[in-house]
């Protein structure tokens, strides 16, 4: 990596500097690196802070849904036909799909939206 020796003074309003520092911190960057990345239009990703309790609760909900699905399948195999079993099974499977999407989003990364930045 080349040594950076040239300087350029950049004047900011205090509130603007505070906001840029916050965004740099979210991206795990220094303010200088963040500004260079913005100027050079590099992609900046921010790690989301994930609430561990929320992830655990979502996993528990998923376990409950899996148990309901298993109970429906077990009842069908034994010859029972629970009321609205097909609709219930479909609802459980759709809910599981949404739950997986939420979990993936919580565990993923998102980009800083420069277009919506007002500053």
Secondary structure, DSSP 8 states (H G I E B T S, - for coil): -------------HHHHHHHHHHHHHTT--HHHHHHHHHTT---EEE----HHHHHHHHHHHHHHHHHHHHHHHHHHTT---TTHHHHHHHHHHHHHHHHHHHHHHHSEEE--STT---
